């Protein structure tokens, strides 16, 4: 400890799908585990803000932050909300009436018209913060000032889950592509109470954020969406058809073999390519005794989308000379080079 981690995984939600809110979606997130100091909060907020700014999204980014304080603060505020909303139960929406009995903080998230008038006059969280919680949040806001990151303190920004404590934040993208209800493109918070809730033997502090990839894609200009380069294919020239006197082994199409040392050479070439390019793949035959002619391999590669910009070709002759053939699929040219110059040829 501490540990700085990231993940990118498929997620699933129970709520009704909407634009920018699919049933299955891809989520990217980061976590900083093992640091209770509010400097970790500032670090995570800065990372998320810089991440979004680097994407050059189509819309104005707005950072909302708030504090939930420690467990003592949260318990006192929850009791105050339950008392306040209990006086207005009959005017609350059906969802908020259910939340009043289970988690009154979730009522503050309601977008229902009848609830908005009531939540506008609800008690302020800041009135129930302990001195330690105020000091924690003051460090965070001062840190954001020092980093010149603009933010708005939003006292209505809460988290319904009990393990959230202290700093919470969301980044909205004001864009016609998302609308108001789906404007949040990144959300995070401190979750010091999570390990205890899951049965951990000790309280482990943590803070992090997550962002939905599909929603981000809606507000990114097409030219800024990174498209990874396709892998560089390494094609192997098979040896000449095997001659045999055993008629029981003859077929209409004599088998073409690739010797083990040529395969090994192709794998060495691929390893060298990966030092200069992110991906490379050796085209193996699905049959251990047969290998497609070079022309069929090349046609198969060029038919794929996206088409690789270069194809590397090797065979017994190239192996003996410690060379390769590099084919430029755009210029429709090819030339033979030393394996030592392959990085320069591909870049």
Secondary structure, 3 states (H helix, E strand, C coil): CCEEEEEEEEEECCCCCECCECCEEEEEEEEEECCCCHHHHHHHHHHHHHHHHHHCECCEEEEEEEECCCHHHHHHHHHHHHHHHHCCHHHCCHHHHHHHHHCHHHHHHCCCHHHHHHHCCCCCHHHHCCHHHHHHHHHHHHHHHHCCCCCEECCCCCCCCCCCEEEEEEEEEECCCCCCCCCEEEEEEECCCHHHHCCCCCCCCEEEEEEEHHHHHHCECHHHCCCCCCCEEEEECCCCCCCCCCHHHCCCCCCCCCCHHHHHHHHHHHHHHHCCCCCEEECCCCCCCCCCCHHHHHHHHHCCCCCCCEEEEECHHHHHHCEEEEEECCCCEEEEEEHHHHHHHHC
